[in-house]
Amino acid sequence: NQDVIFSISEKIRNIVEQTEIVYPQTGELVSITVSIGATLWDPDDSISSIIARADNALYQAKQLGRNQSVISIN
């Protein structure tokens, strides 16, 4: 289900965004973000079509401003 995948990807994205990382050489706090592209599997899909759809969703997330989730359905 698209809503479930979006919810899971947003939980992951939020955890990454809220994680504080200390740069060991300076002790400075560094923040990171993640863009997530995902898709739903369809019985007629090939491996390459699944990967292409998820890859397109990832690039769309980055083009829309990064640090977000985009779910692509057929």
N, CA, C and O atoms as a GROMACS GRO file, in nm:
protein
  296
    1ASN      N    1   0.083  -0.117   0.000
    1ASN     CA    2   0.000   0.000   0.000
    1ASN      C    3   0.088   0.125   0.000
    1ASN      O    4   0.185   0.133   0.076
    2GLN      N    5   0.055   0.219  -0.085
    2GLN     CA    6   0.135   0.341  -0.100
    2GLN      C    7   0.145   0.420   0.030
    2GLN      O    8   0.250   0.475   0.061
    3ASP      N    9   0.037   0.427   0.107
    3ASP     CA   10   0.038   0.503   0.232
    3ASP      C   11   0.134   0.442   0.334
    3ASP      O   12   0.201   0.515   0.407
    4VAL      N   13   0.139   0.310   0.339
    4VAL     CA   14   0.229   0.241   0.433
    4VAL      C   15   0.374   0.267   0.396
    4VAL      O   16   0.457   0.298   0.482
    5ILE      N   17   0.405   0.255   0.268
    5ILE     CA   18   0.542   0.279   0.223
    5ILE      C   19   0.583   0.425   0.251
    5ILE      O   20   0.694   0.451   0.296
    6PHE      N   21   0.493   0.518   0.224
    6PHE     CA   22   0.524   0.658   0.250
    6PHE      C   23   0.547   0.682   0.400
    6PHE      O   24   0.640   0.753   0.438
    7SER      N   25   0.462   0.623   0.483
    7SER     CA   26   0.476   0.638   0.628
    7SER      C   27   0.610   0.584   0.677
    7SER      O   28   0.678   0.648   0.757
    8ILE      N   29   0.647   0.467   0.630
    8ILE     CA   30   0.775   0.407   0.671
    8ILE      C   31   0.893   0.492   0.623
    8ILE      O   32   0.986   0.517   0.699
    9SER      N   33   0.887   0.537   0.499
    9SER     CA   34   0.999   0.617   0.447
    9SER      C   35   1.010   0.751   0.520
    9SER      O   36   1.121   0.800   0.542
   10GLU      N   37   0.897   0.809   0.558
   10GLU     CA   38   0.901   0.934   0.634
   10GLU      C   39   0.956   0.912   0.775
   10GLU      O   40   1.026   0.998   0.827
   11LYS      N   41   0.925   0.799   0.837
   11LYS     CA   42   0.983   0.769   0.969
   11LYS      C   43   1.134   0.758   0.959
   11LYS      O   44   1.206   0.812   1.043
   12ILE      N   45   1.182   0.689   0.857
   12ILE     CA   46   1.326   0.676   0.836
   12ILE      C   47   1.389   0.813   0.813
   12ILE      O   48   1.491   0.847   0.873
   13ARG      N   49   1.326   0.892   0.725
   13ARG     CA   50   1.378   1.024   0.693
   13ARG      C   51   1.385   1.113   0.817
   13ARG      O   52   1.484   1.183   0.837
   14ASN      N   53   1.282   1.110   0.898
   14ASN     CA   54   1.280   1.191   1.021
   14ASN      C   55   1.386   1.146   1.121
   14ASN      O   56   1.449   1.230   1.185
   15ILE      N   57   1.405   1.016   1.136
   15ILE     CA   58   1.509   0.966   1.227
   15ILE      C   59   1.646   1.013   1.181
   15ILE      O   60   1.727   1.058   1.263
   16VAL      N   61   1.674   1.004   1.051
   16VAL     CA   62   1.803   1.049   0.998
   16VAL      C   63   1.819   1.198   1.023
   16VAL      O   64   1.925   1.243   1.068
   17GLU      N   65   1.716   1.276   0.996
   17GLU     CA   66   1.722   1.421   1.011
   17GLU      C   67   1.746   1.463   1.156
   17GLU      O   68   1.814   1.562   1.182
   18GLN      N   69   1.690   1.389   1.250
   18GLN     CA   70   1.701   1.424   1.392
   18GLN      C   71   1.826   1.367   1.460
   18GLN      O   72   1.856   1.402   1.574
   19THR      N   73   1.899   1.281   1.391
   19THR     CA   74   2.018   1.221   1.447
   19THR      C   75   2.133   1.322   1.448
   19THR      O   76   2.168   1.378   1.344
   20GLU      N   77   2.189   1.344   1.564
   20GLU     CA   78   2.303   1.435   1.575
   20GLU      C   79   2.432   1.355   1.561
   20GLU      O   80   2.452   1.254   1.628
   21ILE      N   81   2.516   1.402   1.474
   21ILE     CA   82   2.644   1.336   1.449
   21ILE      C   83   2.754   1.433   1.486
   21ILE      O   84   2.752   1.550   1.448
   22VAL      N   85   2.850   1.384   1.561
   22VAL     CA   86   2.964   1.467   1.601
   22VAL      C   87   3.081   1.437   1.509
   22VAL      O   88   3.125   1.323   1.497
   23TYR      N   89   3.130   1.542   1.445
   23TYR     CA   90   3.249   1.528   1.362
   23TYR      C   91   3.368   1.513   1.456
   23TYR      O   92   3.401   1.607   1.529
   24PRO      N   93   3.434   1.397   1.456
   24PRO     CA   94   3.534   1.366   1.559
   24PRO      C   95   3.653   1.461   1.564
   24PRO      O   96   3.706   1.486   1.672
   25GLN      N   97   3.697   1.515   1.451
   25GLN     CA   98   3.816   1.599   1.451
   25GLN      C   99   3.792   1.738   1.509
   25GLN      O  100   3.885   1.803   1.557
   26THR      N  101   3.666   1.783   1.505
   26THR     CA  102   3.639   1.918   1.556
   26THR      C  103   3.539   1.920   1.671
   26THR      O  104   3.527   2.020   1.742
   27GLY      N  105   3.467   1.810   1.690
   27GLY     CA  106   3.364   1.805   1.791
   27GLY      C  107   3.237   1.878   1.749
   27GLY      O  108   3.143   1.891   1.827
   28GLU      N  109   3.235   1.926   1.626
   28GLU     CA  110   3.121   2.001   1.573
   28GLU      C  111   3.005   1.905   1.542
   28GLU      O  112   3.024   1.795   1.492
   29LEU      N  113   2.882   1.953   1.572
   29LEU     CA  114   2.764   1.876   1.537
   29LEU      C  115   2.736   1.892   1.388
   29LEU      O  116   2.738   2.003   1.335
   30VAL      N  117   2.710   1.781   1.324
   30VAL     CA  118   2.682   1.781   1.180
   30VAL      C  119   2.544   1.720   1.161
   30VAL      O  120   2.511   1.618   1.220
   31SER      N  121   2.465   1.783   1.078
   31SER     CA  122   2.333   1.727   1.049
   31SER      C  123   2.333   1.669   0.908
   31SER      O  124   2.403   1.718   0.819
   32ILE      N  125   2.254   1.567   0.890
   32ILE     CA  126   2.240   1.506   0.758
   32ILE      C  127   2.092   1.489   0.727
   32ILE      O  128   2.007   1.485   0.817
   33THR      N  129   2.062   1.479   0.600
   33THR     CA  130   1.926   1.452   0.556
   33THR      C  131   1.932   1.341   0.451
   33THR      O  132   2.039   1.304   0.404
   34VAL      N  133   1.815   1.290   0.417
   34VAL     CA  134   1.808   1.184   0.317
   34VAL      C  135   1.684   1.205   0.231
   34VAL      O  136   1.577   1.242   0.280
   35SER      N  137   1.701   1.180   0.104
   35SER     CA  138   1.588   1.176   0.012
   35SER      C  139   1.560   1.030  -0.017
   35SER      O  140   1.652   0.950  -0.036
   36ILE      N  141   1.433   0.994  -0.022
   36ILE     CA  142   1.395   0.854  -0.042
   36ILE      C  143   1.302   0.844  -0.162
   36ILE      O  144   1.204   0.919  -0.173
   37GLY      N  145   1.334   0.753  -0.251
   37GLY     CA  146   1.247   0.720  -0.362
   37GLY      C  147   1.209   0.574  -0.351
   37GLY      O  148   1.296   0.488  -0.336
   38ALA      N  149   1.081   0.545  -0.358
   38ALA     CA  150   1.034   0.407  -0.345
   38ALA      C  151   0.922   0.382  -0.445
   38ALA      O  152   0.866   0.475  -0.503
   39THR      N  153   0.891   0.256  -0.463
   39THR     CA  154   0.784   0.217  -0.554
   39THR      C  155   0.715   0.092  -0.504
   39THR      O  156   0.764   0.024  -0.414
   40LEU      N  157   0.603   0.064  -0.563
   40LEU     CA  158   0.530  -0.059  -0.531
   40LEU      C  159   0.560  -0.164  -0.636
   40LEU      O  160   0.574  -0.133  -0.754
   41TRP      N  161   0.570  -0.288  -0.593
   41TRP     CA  162   0.594  -0.398  -0.685
   41TRP      C  163   0.464  -0.437  -0.752
   41TRP      O  164   0.358  -0.440  -0.689
   42ASP      N  165   0.474  -0.465  -0.880
   42ASP     CA  166   0.361  -0.512  -0.957
   42ASP      C  167   0.400  -0.647  -1.019
   42ASP      O  168   0.514  -0.662  -1.064
   43PRO      N  169   0.311  -0.744  -1.022
   43PRO     CA  170   0.347  -0.876  -1.076
   43PRO      C  171   0.402  -0.871  -1.220
   43PRO      O  172   0.478  -0.960  -1.259
   44ASP      N  173   0.367  -0.770  -1.296
   44ASP     CA  174   0.418  -0.759  -1.433
   44ASP      C  175   0.553  -0.690  -1.442
   44ASP      O  176   0.610  -0.679  -1.551
   45ASP      N  177   0.606  -0.644  -1.330
   45ASP     CA  178   0.735  -0.574  -1.328
   45ASP      C  179   0.851  -0.666  -1.356
   45ASP      O  180   0.850  -0.784  -1.320
   46SER      N  181   0.951  -0.611  -1.421
   46SER     CA  182   1.082  -0.675  -1.428
   46SER      C  183   1.168  -0.609  -1.321
   46SER      O  184   1.131  -0.507  -1.264
   47ILE      N  185   1.281  -0.669  -1.293
   47ILE     CA  186   1.372  -0.609  -1.195
   47ILE      C  187   1.413  -0.469  -1.239
   47ILE      O  188   1.417  -0.376  -1.158
   48SER      N  189   1.444  -0.454  -1.367
   48SER     CA  190   1.489  -0.323  -1.415
   48SER      C  191   1.376  -0.219  -1.411
   48SER      O  192   1.404  -0.101  -1.389
   49SER      N  193   1.251  -0.259  -1.432
   49SER     CA  194   1.143  -0.160  -1.427
   49SER      C  195   1.118  -0.112  -1.284
   49SER      O  196   1.086   0.004  -1.263
   50ILE      N  197   1.133  -0.202  -1.186
   50ILE     CA  198   1.118  -0.163  -1.045
   50ILE      C  199   1.228  -0.065  -1.007
   50ILE      O  200   1.202   0.040  -0.947
   51ILE      N  201   1.351  -0.100  -1.043
   51ILE     CA  202   1.465  -0.014  -1.009
   51ILE      C  203   1.452   0.122  -1.078
   51ILE      O  204   1.480   0.225  -1.016
   52ALA      N  205   1.412   0.123  -1.203
   52ALA     CA  206   1.397   0.248  -1.277
   52ALA      C  207   1.291   0.338  -1.214
   52ALA      O  208   1.310   0.459  -1.202
   53ARG      N  209   1.180   0.280  -1.173
   53ARG     CA  210   1.073   0.358  -1.112
   53ARG      C  211   1.117   0.417  -0.978
   53ARG      O  212   1.091   0.534  -0.950
   54ALA      N  213   1.183   0.335  -0.897
   54ALA     CA  214   1.233   0.385  -0.767
   54ALA      C  215   1.341   0.491  -0.788
   54ALA      O  216   1.345   0.590  -0.715
   55ASP      N  217   1.427   0.470  -0.886
   55ASP     CA  218   1.532   0.567  -0.916
   55ASP      C  219   1.472   0.700  -0.961
   55ASP      O  220   1.518   0.806  -0.920
   56ASN      N  221   1.370   0.694  -1.044
   56ASN     CA  222   1.303   0.817  -1.088
   56ASN      C  223   1.238   0.888  -0.970
   56ASN      O  224   1.241   1.011  -0.963
   57ALA      N  225   1.181   0.813  -0.878
   57ALA     CA  226   1.120   0.874  -0.759
   57ALA      C  227   1.227   0.943  -0.674
   57ALA      O  228   1.203   1.051  -0.620
   58LEU      N  229   1.343   0.882  -0.662
   58LEU     CA  230   1.453   0.942  -0.585
   58LEU      C  231   1.497   1.074  -0.649
   58LEU      O  232   1.513   1.174  -0.579
   59TYR      N  233   1.516   1.074  -0.780
   59TYR     CA  234   1.556   1.197  -0.847
   59TYR      C  235   1.448   1.304  -0.835
   59TYR      O  236   1.479   1.423  -0.824
   60GLN      N  237   1.322   1.264  -0.838
   60GLN     CA  238   1.213   1.360  -0.820
   60GLN      C  239   1.220   1.421  -0.680
   60GLN      O  240   1.201   1.542  -0.664
   61ALA      N  241   1.247   1.338  -0.578
   61ALA     CA  242   1.260   1.390  -0.441
   61ALA      C  243   1.373   1.491  -0.432
   61ALA      O  244   1.359   1.594  -0.365
   62LYS      N  245   1.483   1.464  -0.498
   62LYS     CA  246   1.595   1.557  -0.495
   62LYS      C  247   1.563   1.686  -0.570
   62LYS      O  248   1.600   1.795  -0.526
   63GLN      N  249   1.494   1.676  -0.682
   63GLN     CA  250   1.460   1.794  -0.760
   63GLN      C  251   1.356   1.882  -0.690
   63GLN      O  252   1.352   2.003  -0.711
   64LEU      N  253   1.274   1.821  -0.605
   64LEU     CA  254   1.171   1.896  -0.534
   64LEU      C  255   1.225   1.966  -0.410
   64LEU      O  256   1.150   2.034  -0.340
   65GLY      N  257   1.354   1.950  -0.383
   65GLY     CA  258   1.413   2.022  -0.272
   65GLY      C  259   1.487   1.936  -0.172
   65GLY      O  260   1.536   1.987  -0.071
   66ARG      N  261   1.496   1.809  -0.198
   66ARG     CA  262   1.569   1.714  -0.111
   66ARG      C  263   1.502   1.696   0.024
   66ARG      O  264   1.404   1.762   0.056
   67ASN      N  265   1.556   1.604   0.101
   67ASN     CA  266   1.506   1.572   0.236
   67ASN      C  267   1.356   1.544   0.234
   67ASN      O  268   1.279   1.602   0.310
   68GLN      N  269   1.316   1.455   0.145
   68GLN     CA  270   1.176   1.417   0.139
   68GLN      C  271   1.160   1.279   0.076
   68GLN      O  272   1.255   1.224   0.021
   69SER      N  273   1.042   1.226   0.086
   69SER     CA  274   1.009   1.095   0.031
   69SER      C  275   0.916   1.112  -0.088
   69SER      O  276   0.821   1.190  -0.083
   70VAL      N  277   0.944   1.038  -0.194
   70VAL     CA  278   0.854   1.032  -0.308
   70VAL      C  279   0.828   0.887  -0.339
   70VAL      O  280   0.922   0.808  -0.354
   71ILE      N  281   0.702   0.852  -0.349
   71ILE     CA  282   0.662   0.715  -0.382
   71ILE      C  283   0.606   0.716  -0.523
   71ILE      O  284   0.516   0.794  -0.555
   72SER      N  285   0.660   0.630  -0.606
   72SER     CA  286   0.615   0.620  -0.744
   72SER      C  287   0.530   0.494  -0.760
   72SER      O  288   0.570   0.385  -0.720
   73ILE      N  289   0.415   0.512  -0.819
   73ILE     CA  290   0.333   0.394  -0.852
   73ILE      C  291   0.321   0.388  -1.003
   73ILE      O  292   0.331   0.489  -1.072
   74ASN      N  293   0.299   0.270  -1.052
   74ASN     CA  294   0.295   0.246  -1.197
   74ASN      C  295   0.253   0.368  -1.266
   74ASN      O  296   0.244   0.369  -1.389
   0.00000   0.00000   0.00000
